[in-house]
Amino acid sequence: MPVNYATPAADQLFPVAGVRLGVAEAEIRKKNRRDLTVVALDAGCTVAGVFTQNRFCAAPVQLCRKHLGKGKEMRALVINTGIANAGTGEPGRQTAQATCDAVAAALGVAADQVLPFSTGVILEPLPVDRIRAGLPAAVADLKADNWHAAAHAIMTTDTIAKAASRKLAVHGKEITISGISKGAGMIKPNMATMLGFLATDAGIAQPLLDRLVKEAADASFNCITVDGDTSTNDSYVMIASGQSGVSFTSESDAGWAEVKAAIIAVSVELAQAIVRDGEGATKFITVAVQGGKDIDECRKVGYAIGHSPLVKTAFFASDPNLGRILAAVGYAGVADLDVDGVKVWLDDVLVAENGGRATAYKEEDGARVMAQAEITVRVDLGRGAVAANVYTCDFSYDYVKINADYRS
């Protein structure tokens, strides 16, 4: 079960004017499950995305980058689960293109106005004929209030659907933000085996949206790790329809700071939901690193702690084996780190300072914190004023079981 997370009710996921979603059962890999999603965009939407840094990136990622790079107006997204269409070479690129062709024909738009997304098993061919056969049902299902169904239709090993919405007033008008994400394993920054889609009815000029999607990803999806594996398919896409009547072209526009903060907050909620549903996770852990000279070294330390199997298994066992955390700080790659200046806390319990165990630390205090479902590891590097958070989870027996059984 996910750690302190539940899918919002359907009526808590607000429609975004200009965006419609439809789902269908296409039997892409398994029967009797929703596995195909189409998102139709009205004319006038701006779209931006960030994608995996894995060099073995999937065919749909390649095609998304190509289509976005043309600078044309995007009119649709198509998402399938079950098969990742990664490690499939030229045939995979052809099936990704064929998927776009089929969606374009169904919606009356150009193929290069369609962005394809896939998630699931790698090295398996995408059954594009099943996608073609499922498209009429997905298109017939298109409606603005379908975020809840779409959140379920993009799942793979997820145990729960992930979604979030916000409303805020700007210039006397209401702006809506809604988003969904999927992911539970093969999760590591830059980005992860995750898909994320966020839409707002604010108008956001393309250059501003291009910057925002990167900033939002850096504050959210690029701060999470479940198991340290960077996937082939991860994508985070933002859509701005402009139908609220409030538009932004510059960072200095009145109201932009509030809209930007709300969009980043939704992104963080969607990203944290992935960690809370990490494969086999029983605990949600925030690694808060402060006192760094720059963001890079803070994240190096945060990732070193968050990726460590020894740290993560200690959290699962509720074992305050804190030497594992200190070791991770030490090998994080901050070459000139003065370990005597480092302090480490578990929540409010100071556990290490002056190069070793804190004088006042008691084992029972550490054990009390480690037994909680949510834990903050706070590290002060004592070198500057920069801080960064990384979000992770523990490693349990179920992580191995889930991944051993994934293809069966």
VENRA-V136698 format. One record per residue. N is the residue number from 1. RES is the residue in one letter. OMEGA is omega in radians with two decimals (* if undefined). Layout:
n:N res:RES omega:OMEGA
n:N res:RES omega:OMEGA
//
This chain:
n:1 res:M omega:3.13
n:2 res:P omega:-3.09
n:3 res:V omega:3.05
n:4 res:N omega:3.09
n:5 res:Y omega:3.03
n:6 res:A omega:3.10
n:7 res:T omega:3.05
n:8 res:P omega:3.06
n:9 res:A omega:-3.09
n:10 res:A omega:-3.10
n:11 res:D omega:3.05
n:12 res:Q omega:3.07
n:13 res:L omega:-2.88
n:14 res:F omega:3.05
n:15 res:P omega:3.07
n:16 res:V omega:-3.11
n:17 res:A omega:-3.14
n:18 res:G omega:-3.10
n:19 res:V omega:3.09
n:20 res:R omega:-3.08
n:21 res:L omega:3.09
n:22 res:G omega:-3.11
n:23 res:V omega:-3.14
n:24 res:A omega:3.00
n:25 res:E omega:-3.11
n:26 res:A omega:-3.14
n:27 res:E omega:-3.11
n:28 res:I omega:3.05
n:29 res:R omega:-3.12
n:30 res:K omega:3.11
n:31 res:K omega:2.99
n:32 res:N omega:3.00
n:33 res:R omega:3.08
n:34 res:R omega:-3.05
n:35 res:D omega:3.13
n:36 res:L omega:-3.14
n:37 res:T omega:3.02
n:38 res:V omega:3.06
n:39 res:V omega:-3.14
n:40 res:A omega:-3.09
n:41 res:L omega:3.05
n:42 res:D omega:3.03
n:43 res:A omega:3.10
n:44 res:G omega:3.11
n:45 res:C omega:2.92
n:46 res:T omega:-3.06
n:47 res:V omega:3.08
n:48 res:A omega:-3.12
n:49 res:G omega:2.98
n:50 res:V omega:-2.95
n:51 res:F omega:-3.09
n:52 res:T omega:3.03
n:53 res:Q omega:3.11
n:54 res:N omega:-3.12
n:55 res:R omega:3.08
n:56 res:F omega:-3.04
n:57 res:C omega:-3.03
n:58 res:A omega:3.14
n:59 res:A omega:3.14
n:60 res:P omega:3.08
n:61 res:V omega:3.10
n:62 res:Q omega:-3.09
n:63 res:L omega:3.07
n:64 res:C omega:3.13
n:65 res:R omega:3.14
n:66 res:K omega:-3.10
n:67 res:H omega:3.11
n:68 res:L omega:-3.12
n:69 res:G omega:3.12
n:70 res:K omega:3.12
n:71 res:G omega:3.12
n:72 res:K omega:3.10
n:73 res:E omega:3.11
n:74 res:M omega:-3.08
n:75 res:R omega:-3.12
n:76 res:A omega:2.96
n:77 res:L omega:3.03
n:78 res:V omega:-3.03
n:79 res:I omega:3.02
n:80 res:N omega:3.02
n:81 res:T omega:3.12
n:82 res:G omega:-3.14
n:83 res:I omega:-3.05
n:84 res:A omega:-3.03
n:85 res:N omega:3.10
n:86 res:A omega:-3.06
n:87 res:G omega:-3.08
n:88 res:T omega:3.02
n:89 res:G omega:-3.11
n:90 res:E omega:3.08
n:91 res:P omega:3.10
n:92 res:G omega:3.09
n:93 res:R omega:3.12
n:94 res:Q omega:3.13
n:95 res:T omega:3.05
n:96 res:A omega:3.10
n:97 res:Q omega:3.13
n:98 res:A omega:3.07
n:99 res:T omega:3.11
n:100 res:C omega:3.12
n:101 res:D omega:-3.09
n:102 res:A omega:3.12
n:103 res:V omega:3.13
n:104 res:A omega:3.13
n:105 res:A omega:-3.10
n:106 res:A omega:-3.06
n:107 res:L omega:-3.13
n:108 res:G omega:3.09
n:109 res:V omega:3.11
n:110 res:A omega:-3.10
n:111 res:A omega:-3.14
n:112 res:D omega:2.97
n:113 res:Q omega:-3.13
n:114 res:V omega:3.08
n:115 res:L omega:-3.12
n:116 res:P omega:3.11
n:117 res:F omega:3.12
n:118 res:S omega:3.07
n:119 res:T omega:-3.12
n:120 res:G omega:-3.06
n:121 res:V omega:3.11
n:122 res:I omega:3.09
n:123 res:L omega:3.11
n:124 res:E omega:3.13
n:125 res:P omega:3.12
n:126 res:L omega:3.14
n:127 res:P omega:-3.02
n:128 res:V omega:3.11
n:129 res:D omega:3.11
n:130 res:R omega:3.07
n:131 res:I omega:3.11
n:132 res:R omega:-3.11
n:133 res:A omega:-3.12
n:134 res:G omega:-3.05
n:135 res:L omega:-3.13
n:136 res:P omega:3.14
n:137 res:A omega:3.13
n:138 res:A omega:3.13
n:139 res:V omega:3.12
n:140 res:A omega:-3.10
n:141 res:D omega:-3.05
n:142 res:L omega:3.03
n:143 res:K omega:-3.02
n:144 res:A omega:-3.06
n:145 res:D omega:-3.05
n:146 res:N omega:-3.10
n:147 res:W omega:-3.10
n:148 res:H omega:3.12
n:149 res:A omega:-3.14
n:150 res:A omega:3.12
n:151 res:A omega:3.10
n:152 res:H omega:-3.04
n:153 res:A omega:-3.13
n:154 res:I omega:-3.10
n:155 res:M omega:2.94
n:156 res:T omega:3.10
n:157 res:T omega:3.07
n:158 res:D omega:3.02
n:159 res:T omega:-3.07
n:160 res:I omega:3.10
n:161 res:A omega:-3.04
n:162 res:K omega:-3.08
n:163 res:A omega:3.13
n:164 res:A omega:3.10
n:165 res:S omega:3.04
n:166 res:R omega:2.92
n:167 res:K omega:3.05
n:168 res:L omega:3.14
n:169 res:A omega:3.11
n:170 res:V omega:-3.14
n:171 res:H omega:3.11
n:172 res:G omega:3.12
n:173 res:K omega:-3.10
n:174 res:E omega:3.06
n:175 res:I omega:-3.12
n:176 res:T omega:3.08
n:177 res:I omega:3.06
n:178 res:S omega:-3.14
n:179 res:G omega:3.06
n:180 res:I omega:3.06
n:181 res:S omega:3.02
n:182 res:K omega:3.11
n:183 res:G omega:3.10
n:184 res:A omega:3.11
n:185 res:G omega:-3.02
n:186 res:M omega:-3.04
n:187 res:I omega:3.07
n:188 res:K omega:3.13
n:189 res:P omega:3.07
n:190 res:N omega:-0.26
n:191 res:M omega:-3.14
n:192 res:A omega:3.12
n:193 res:T omega:-3.10
n:194 res:M omega:2.94
n:195 res:L omega:3.08
n:196 res:G omega:-3.14
n:197 res:F omega:-3.14
n:198 res:L omega:3.12
n:199 res:A omega:3.04
n:200 res:T omega:3.07
n:201 res:D omega:2.95
n:202 res:A omega:3.00
n:203 res:G omega:-3.12
n:204 res:I omega:-3.13
n:205 res:A omega:-3.02
n:206 res:Q omega:-3.14
n:207 res:P omega:3.14
n:208 res:L omega:3.13
n:209 res:L omega:3.10
n:210 res:D omega:3.11
n:211 res:R omega:-3.07
n:212 res:L omega:-3.09
n:213 res:V omega:3.10
n:214 res:K omega:3.13
n:215 res:E omega:-3.13
n:216 res:A omega:3.11
n:217 res:A omega:3.14
n:218 res:D omega:3.14
n:219 res:A omega:-3.00
n:220 res:S omega:-3.03
n:221 res:F omega:3.07
n:222 res:N omega:3.07
n:223 res:C omega:-3.10
n:224 res:I omega:3.03
n:225 res:T omega:3.02
n:226 res:V omega:-3.03
n:227 res:D omega:3.06
n:228 res:G omega:3.14
n:229 res:D omega:3.06
n:230 res:T omega:-3.04
n:231 res:S omega:-3.11
n:232 res:T omega:-2.90
n:233 res:N omega:-2.95
n:234 res:D omega:-3.07
n:235 res:S omega:3.01
n:236 res:Y omega:-3.00
n:237 res:V omega:3.05
n:238 res:M omega:3.14
n:239 res:I omega:3.07
n:240 res:A omega:-3.03
n:241 res:S omega:-3.14
n:242 res:G omega:-3.00
n:243 res:Q omega:3.04
n:244 res:S omega:-3.06
n:245 res:G omega:3.09
n:246 res:V omega:-3.08
n:247 res:S omega:-3.11
n:248 res:F omega:3.10
n:249 res:T omega:-3.05
n:250 res:S omega:3.07
n:251 res:E omega:-3.09
n:252 res:S omega:-3.14
n:253 res:D omega:3.10
n:254 res:A omega:3.14
n:255 res:G omega:-3.10
n:256 res:W omega:-3.11
n:257 res:A omega:-3.13
n:258 res:E omega:3.13
n:259 res:V omega:3.12
n:260 res:K omega:-3.13
n:261 res:A omega:3.13
n:262 res:A omega:3.12
n:263 res:I omega:3.10
n:264 res:I omega:3.11
n:265 res:A omega:3.08
n:266 res:V omega:3.11
n:267 res:S omega:3.13
n:268 res:V omega:3.13
n:269 res:E omega:3.13
n:270 res:L omega:3.13
n:271 res:A omega:3.14
n:272 res:Q omega:3.10
n:273 res:A omega:3.10
n:274 res:I omega:3.13
n:275 res:V omega:3.14
n:276 res:R omega:3.10
n:277 res:D omega:3.11
n:278 res:G omega:-3.04
n:279 res:E omega:3.13
n:280 res:G omega:-3.04
n:281 res:A omega:3.00
n:282 res:T omega:-3.11
n:283 res:K omega:3.08
n:284 res:F omega:-3.00
n:285 res:I omega:2.99
n:286 res:T omega:3.03
n:287 res:V omega:-3.07
n:288 res:A omega:-3.11
n:289 res:V omega:-3.14
n:290 res:Q omega:3.08
n:291 res:G omega:3.13
n:292 res:G omega:3.07
n:293 res:K omega:3.13
n:294 res:D omega:-3.08
n:295 res:I omega:-3.08
n:296 res:D omega:-3.10
n:297 res:E omega:3.06
n:298 res:C omega:-3.14
n:299 res:R omega:3.07
n:300 res:K omega:3.14
n:301 res:V omega:3.14
n:302 res:G omega:-3.13
n:303 res:Y omega:3.14
n:304 res:A omega:3.10
n:305 res:I omega:-3.06
n:306 res:G omega:-3.13
n:307 res:H omega:-2.96
n:308 res:S omega:3.07
n:309 res:P omega:3.14
n:310 res:L omega:3.08
n:311 res:V omega:-3.04
n:312 res:K omega:3.09
n:313 res:T omega:3.06
n:314 res:A omega:3.09
n:315 res:F omega:3.12
n:316 res:F omega:-3.11
n:317 res:A omega:-3.04
n:318 res:S omega:-3.09
n:319 res:D omega:-3.14
n:320 res:P omega:3.10
n:321 res:N omega:-2.88
n:322 res:L omega:3.05
n:323 res:G omega:3.12
n:324 res:R omega:3.10
n:325 res:I omega:3.13
n:326 res:L omega:3.12
n:327 res:A omega:3.13
n:328 res:A omega:3.07
n:329 res:V omega:-3.08
n:330 res:G omega:-3.13
n:331 res:Y omega:-3.06
n:332 res:A omega:3.10
n:333 res:G omega:3.03
n:334 res:V omega:-2.89
n:335 res:A omega:-3.05
n:336 res:D omega:-3.12
n:337 res:L omega:3.04
n:338 res:D omega:-3.03
n:339 res:V omega:3.11
n:340 res:D omega:3.13
n:341 res:G omega:-3.09
n:342 res:V omega:3.03
n:343 res:K omega:-3.13
n:344 res:V omega:3.08
n:345 res:W omega:2.80
n:346 res:L omega:-2.97
n:347 res:D omega:-3.11
n:348 res:D omega:-3.08
n:349 res:V omega:3.08
n:350 res:L omega:-3.07
n:351 res:V omega:-3.10
n:352 res:A omega:3.05
n:353 res:E omega:3.10
n:354 res:N omega:3.06
n:355 res:G omega:-3.11
n:356 res:G omega:-3.11
n:357 res:R omega:3.12
n:358 res:A omega:-3.08
n:359 res:T omega:-3.06
n:360 res:A omega:-3.06
n:361 res:Y omega:3.07
n:362 res:K omega:-3.10
n:363 res:E omega:-3.11
n:364 res:E omega:3.08
n:365 res:D omega:3.08
n:366 res:G omega:3.13
n:367 res:A omega:3.11
n:368 res:R omega:-3.14
n:369 res:V omega:-3.09
n:370 res:M omega:-3.13
n:371 res:A omega:-3.10
n:372 res:Q omega:3.08
n:373 res:A omega:3.10
n:374 res:E omega:-3.03
n:375 res:I omega:2.99
n:376 res:T omega:2.96
n:377 res:V omega:-3.13
n:378 res:R omega:-3.12
n:379 res:V omega:3.04
n:380 res:D omega:-3.10
n:381 res:L omega:3.08
n:382 res:G omega:-3.05
n:383 res:R omega:-3.05
n:384 res:G omega:-3.04
n:385 res:A omega:-3.08
n:386 res:V omega:-3.14
n:387 res:A omega:3.08
n:388 res:A omega:3.08
n:389 res:N omega:2.96
n:390 res:V omega:-3.11
n:391 res:Y omega:-3.09
n:392 res:T omega:3.13
n:393 res:C omega:3.12
n:394 res:D omega:3.01
n:395 res:F omega:3.12
n:396 res:S omega:3.08
n:397 res:Y omega:-3.05
n:398 res:D omega:3.10
n:399 res:Y omega:3.13
n:400 res:V omega:-3.13
n:401 res:K omega:-3.10
n:402 res:I omega:-3.07
n:403 res:N omega:3.06
n:404 res:A omega:-3.07
n:405 res:D omega:-2.90
n:406 res:Y omega:-3.07
n:407 res:R omega:-3.07
n:408 res:S omega:*
//
